[in-house]
Amino acid sequence: MVSYGVLALLVLVFGVVSSRAIRIIPQASAGIVERLGRYHRTLGAGLVIIIPFIDRLRPLLDMRERVVSFPPQPVITEDNLVVSIDTVIYFQVTDPKDALYEIENFIQGIEQLTVTTLRNVVGGLDLEQALTSRDSINAALRGVLDDATGKWGVRVNRVEIKAIDPPPSVQESMEKQMRAERDKRAAILTAEGEKQSQILTAEGARQAEILRAEGDAQAAVLRANGEASAIKLVFDAVHAADPDEKVLAYQYLQQLPAIANGTASKIWVIPAELSGGVESIMKAFKAKD
């Protein structure tokens, strides 16, 4: 019975020792081994063995790039306006030993250093420059943070300003100004549109008048050419027929009803030749009788 108890005790002790001696480090993580309270070595990913009760494995450090968003910080600009700035830091642990022993809490250190640097950088800018110079502010922050955190075993890869919020009164003034600018641009565009519309309308009317005048001129030319051709044909026919005074007088008498048609007062002018022709016709009718 005693031998079984000792065996069980030995198995238990072996299990405890084995559990403390054999460790598995996940991928993208690093472990710091302290031997008798002093730094001994840095462990990478994989299966590792340490000496129980002599070596101690500190909490693992994440070696991946990390993103930390800090709460909005009030910053006073050069023109004495308090703006709220929200930042995001992208950083990565490059040396686990320095990150563990050079600073107590490197995330808190990065946050405080970011706030201090942000106030120094933005404090030298007015509100308009702060709102339009995000890239330069990001570059300045990254340069200062990268230099300061290098001894902590941390590399700052990127700094981004999420938002810069001016005071409510300034925001209201900016909204009014932007609204006025939008109304101004809308009024200018409306006026330009009306101007272009009037120009196009006038141009269209002018083109229509020109086309109408050209059409009337062509129609008048065609009518004149037609009347000239008709007159020429009649003239040629009359000359070809060689009519005498009697024929002309007879044609004149046929046109008298058309001339007399209408209610307006008329004055008839009868050529002397036609009067002679009429007399000749009367004489001819009397001779027949």
Secondary structure by P-SEA (a helix, b strand, c coil): caaaaaaaaaaaaaaaaaaaabbbbcccbbbbbbccccccccccccbbbbbcccccccccccccbbbbbbcbbbbbcccbbbbbbbbbbbbbbccccccccccccaaaaaaaaaaaaaaaaaccccaaaaaacaaaaaaaaaaaaaaaaccccccccccccccccccaaaaaaaaaaaaaaaaaaaaaaaaaaaaaaaaaaaaaaaaaaaaaaaaaaaaaaaaaaaaaaaaaaaaaaaaaacccaaaaaaaaaaacccccccccbbbbbbcaaaaaaaaaaaaaaaaac
